[in-house]
Amino acid sequence: MMIPFILPTLTTIENEILKEKSAVQNFPKVIDFPFSENYKTLVTQIKTTEISSETILYNSVDAVNENKEFNLPEYWCFAGNGQGDRWFLDRDQKVFFYDHDDEGKLKPMHINFEEWLQMAFIIRQLDDCFDQYDHITEPVRQEFYKALNTIHPTLSDMYPFTL
């Protein structure tokens, strides 16, 4: 069983996420955060979307509500994983991981939002593999890490979940 992980293009990702468009919901004018255009465009047109087991992308309304929970003006919570962990952007568009078991420390991932989307889709492929075979073999694990490292050379080292 060898699963080739395919790094999707941003266009493919956006088409997939936007296939179930919902009414556009803009961010409230009072929010002063330097979002990337890609991020803003995407999350104002969707319902909150589970991309993979570790990545639930919040729509703009849910993101605003999530951020009321955190008093972190330098960061923006844009996604979670359903188990209390969160994904944040900083003002330089870099992604951080918040592990709810780790005293709320933000771990830098060294990727931006677009690369996070690619990572989310690689995790989705791993989920599909797990759903199909009920376990992850060492060769599949190695291929998964290699795919992550095509996004950023140290992403597999930063990846916050155990396989």
C-alpha positions as a Markdown table, in Angstrom:
| # | Residue | x | y | z |
|---|---|---|---|---|
| 1 | Met | 0.0 | 0.0 | 0.0 |
| 2 | Met | 1.7 | 3.1 | -1.2 |
| 3 | Ile | -0.2 | 6.3 | -1.2 |
| 4 | Pro | 1.3 | 9.1 | -3.3 |
| 5 | Phe | 0.4 | 12.4 | -1.6 |
| 6 | Ile | -0.5 | 15.1 | -4.1 |
| 7 | Leu | 0.2 | 18.7 | -3.3 |
| 8 | Pro | -2.9 | 20.5 | -4.7 |
| 9 | Thr | -2.6 | 23.9 | -6.3 |
| 10 | Leu | -4.3 | 26.9 | -4.6 |
| 11 | Thr | -6.8 | 27.1 | -7.4 |
| 12 | Thr | -7.8 | 23.4 | -6.9 |
| 13 | Ile | -8.1 | 24.1 | -3.1 |
| 14 | Glu | -10.2 | 27.2 | -3.5 |
| 15 | Asn | -12.5 | 25.5 | -6.1 |
| 16 | Glu | -13.0 | 22.6 | -3.7 |
| 17 | Ile | -13.7 | 24.9 | -0.7 |
| 18 | Leu | -15.9 | 27.2 | -2.6 |
| 19 | Lys | -18.0 | 24.6 | -4.3 |
| 20 | Glu | -20.6 | 25.1 | -1.6 |
| 21 | Lys | -20.7 | 28.9 | -1.5 |
| 22 | Ser | -22.8 | 30.6 | 1.0 |
| 23 | Ala | -23.9 | 34.3 | 1.2 |
| 24 | Val | -20.9 | 36.6 | 1.5 |
| 25 | Gln | -20.4 | 37.8 | 5.0 |
| 26 | Asn | -17.7 | 40.4 | 5.4 |
| 27 | Phe | -15.6 | 41.1 | 8.5 |
| 28 | Pro | -17.0 | 43.8 | 10.8 |
| 29 | Lys | -15.4 | 47.2 | 10.0 |
| 30 | Val | -14.0 | 47.4 | 13.5 |
| 31 | Ile | -11.7 | 44.5 | 13.0 |
| 32 | Asp | -8.2 | 45.9 | 12.3 |
| 33 | Phe | -6.1 | 42.9 | 11.2 |
| 34 | Pro | -4.0 | 42.7 | 8.0 |
| 35 | Phe | -5.6 | 39.7 | 6.4 |
| 36 | Ser | -4.2 | 38.4 | 3.1 |
| 37 | Glu | -6.6 | 38.9 | 0.2 |
| 38 | Asn | -6.8 | 35.1 | -0.3 |
| 39 | Tyr | -7.9 | 34.5 | 3.3 |
| 40 | Lys | -10.5 | 37.3 | 3.2 |
| 41 | Thr | -11.9 | 36.3 | -0.1 |
| 42 | Leu | -12.2 | 32.6 | 0.9 |
| 43 | Val | -13.6 | 32.8 | 4.4 |
| 44 | Thr | -16.2 | 35.5 | 3.6 |
| 45 | Gln | -17.8 | 33.1 | 1.0 |
| 46 | Ile | -18.0 | 29.8 | 2.9 |
| 47 | Lys | -19.7 | 28.1 | 5.8 |
| 48 | Thr | -17.2 | 26.8 | 8.4 |
| 49 | Thr | -15.6 | 23.9 | 6.6 |
| 50 | Glu | -13.8 | 20.8 | 7.8 |
| 51 | Ile | -11.0 | 20.2 | 5.4 |
| 52 | Ser | -9.4 | 17.4 | 7.4 |
| 53 | Ser | -9.3 | 15.8 | 10.8 |
| 54 | Glu | -6.9 | 18.5 | 12.1 |
| 55 | Thr | -8.2 | 21.5 | 10.1 |
| 56 | Ile | -11.6 | 23.2 | 10.3 |
| 57 | Leu | -11.5 | 26.5 | 8.5 |
| 58 | Tyr | -13.8 | 29.1 | 10.2 |
| 59 | Asn | -15.9 | 31.3 | 8.0 |
| 60 | Ser | -15.6 | 35.1 | 8.8 |
| 61 | Val | -18.5 | 35.1 | 11.3 |
| 62 | Asp | -17.2 | 32.1 | 13.3 |
| 63 | Ala | -13.7 | 33.4 | 13.2 |
| 64 | Val | -14.8 | 36.7 | 14.7 |
| 65 | Asn | -16.6 | 34.8 | 17.4 |
| 66 | Glu | -13.6 | 32.6 | 18.1 |
| 67 | Asn | -11.3 | 35.6 | 18.4 |
| 68 | Lys | -13.5 | 37.1 | 21.2 |
| 69 | Glu | -12.5 | 34.1 | 23.2 |
| 70 | Phe | -8.8 | 34.8 | 22.9 |
| 71 | Asn | -7.2 | 38.1 | 24.0 |
| 72 | Leu | -4.4 | 38.0 | 21.5 |
| 73 | Pro | -4.5 | 41.3 | 19.4 |
| 74 | Glu | -1.4 | 40.3 | 17.5 |
| 75 | Tyr | -2.9 | 37.1 | 16.3 |
| 76 | Trp | -6.1 | 36.0 | 14.5 |
| 77 | Cys | -7.7 | 32.6 | 15.1 |
| 78 | Phe | -8.8 | 31.3 | 11.7 |
| 79 | Ala | -9.2 | 27.5 | 12.2 |
| 80 | Gly | -9.5 | 24.7 | 14.8 |
| 81 | Asn | -9.4 | 21.0 | 14.9 |
| 82 | Gly | -12.5 | 20.1 | 16.9 |
| 83 | Gln | -10.4 | 19.0 | 19.9 |
| 84 | Gly | -9.7 | 22.4 | 21.4 |
| 85 | Asp | -6.6 | 23.2 | 19.4 |
| 86 | Arg | -6.5 | 26.2 | 17.2 |
| 87 | Trp | -4.6 | 27.7 | 14.2 |
| 88 | Phe | -3.7 | 31.4 | 14.3 |
| 89 | Leu | -2.2 | 34.0 | 11.9 |
| 90 | Asp | 0.1 | 36.7 | 13.0 |
| 91 | Arg | 0.2 | 40.2 | 11.5 |
| 92 | Asp | 2.9 | 39.0 | 9.1 |
| 93 | Gln | 0.6 | 36.3 | 7.7 |
| 94 | Lys | 2.5 | 33.5 | 9.4 |
| 95 | Val | 0.6 | 30.5 | 10.8 |
| 96 | Phe | 0.9 | 29.4 | 14.5 |
| 97 | Phe | -0.5 | 26.3 | 16.2 |
| 98 | Tyr | -2.2 | 26.6 | 19.6 |
| 99 | Asp | -2.2 | 23.3 | 21.6 |
| 100 | His | -4.8 | 23.6 | 24.3 |
| 101 | Asp | -2.8 | 21.1 | 26.4 |
| 102 | Asp | 0.4 | 23.2 | 26.2 |
| 103 | Glu | -0.5 | 26.1 | 28.4 |
| 104 | Gly | -1.7 | 28.1 | 25.4 |
| 105 | Lys | 1.7 | 28.5 | 23.8 |
| 106 | Leu | 1.6 | 29.4 | 20.1 |
| 107 | Lys | 4.0 | 27.3 | 18.1 |
| 108 | Pro | 5.3 | 28.8 | 14.9 |
| 109 | Met | 4.7 | 26.6 | 11.8 |
| 110 | His | 6.8 | 28.7 | 9.4 |
| 111 | Ile | 4.1 | 28.7 | 6.7 |
| 112 | Asn | 1.5 | 31.2 | 5.5 |
| 113 | Phe | -2.2 | 30.7 | 5.1 |
| 114 | Glu | -2.0 | 29.4 | 1.5 |
| 115 | Glu | 0.6 | 26.8 | 2.6 |
| 116 | Trp | -1.6 | 25.9 | 5.5 |
| 117 | Leu | -4.4 | 25.1 | 3.0 |
| 118 | Gln | -2.0 | 22.9 | 1.1 |
| 119 | Met | -1.1 | 21.2 | 4.4 |
| 120 | Ala | -4.7 | 20.7 | 5.3 |
| 121 | Phe | -5.3 | 18.9 | 2.0 |
| 122 | Ile | -2.3 | 16.7 | 2.5 |
| 123 | Ile | -3.7 | 15.8 | 5.9 |
| 124 | Arg | -7.0 | 15.0 | 4.2 |
| 125 | Gln | -5.2 | 12.5 | 2.0 |
| 126 | Leu | -3.7 | 10.9 | 5.1 |
| 127 | Asp | -7.2 | 10.8 | 6.7 |
| 128 | Asp | -8.5 | 9.0 | 3.6 |
| 129 | Cys | -5.7 | 6.5 | 3.8 |
| 130 | Phe | -6.4 | 5.9 | 7.5 |
| 131 | Asp | -10.2 | 5.5 | 6.8 |
| 132 | Gln | -9.4 | 3.0 | 4.1 |
| 133 | Tyr | -6.8 | 0.9 | 5.9 |
| 134 | Asp | -7.4 | 1.7 | 9.6 |
| 135 | His | -3.7 | 2.3 | 10.2 |
| 136 | Ile | -0.7 | 4.3 | 8.8 |
| 137 | Thr | 2.3 | 2.3 | 7.7 |
| 138 | Glu | 5.8 | 3.6 | 8.1 |
| 139 | Pro | 6.3 | 4.1 | 4.3 |
| 140 | Val | 3.0 | 6.1 | 4.2 |
| 141 | Arg | 4.1 | 8.1 | 7.2 |
| 142 | Gln | 7.4 | 8.9 | 5.4 |
| 143 | Glu | 5.6 | 9.9 | 2.2 |
| 144 | Phe | 3.3 | 12.2 | 4.3 |
| 145 | Tyr | 6.3 | 13.9 | 5.9 |
| 146 | Lys | 8.0 | 14.3 | 2.5 |
| 147 | Ala | 4.8 | 15.9 | 1.1 |
| 148 | Leu | 4.7 | 18.3 | 4.1 |
| 149 | Asn | 8.3 | 19.2 | 3.5 |
| 150 | Thr | 7.6 | 20.2 | -0.1 |
| 151 | Ile | 5.4 | 22.9 | 1.4 |
| 152 | His | 8.2 | 24.0 | 3.7 |
| 153 | Pro | 11.5 | 22.2 | 4.4 |
| 154 | Thr | 10.9 | 21.9 | 8.2 |
| 155 | Leu | 7.1 | 21.4 | 8.2 |
| 156 | Ser | 7.3 | 17.7 | 9.1 |
| 157 | Asp | 9.4 | 18.7 | 12.2 |
| 158 | Met | 6.9 | 21.4 | 13.2 |
| 159 | Tyr | 3.8 | 19.2 | 12.5 |
| 160 | Pro | 2.1 | 19.2 | 15.9 |
| 161 | Phe | 0.3 | 15.8 | 15.7 |
| 162 | Thr | 1.6 | 12.3 | 16.2 |
| 163 | Leu | 1.0 | 9.7 | 13.5 |
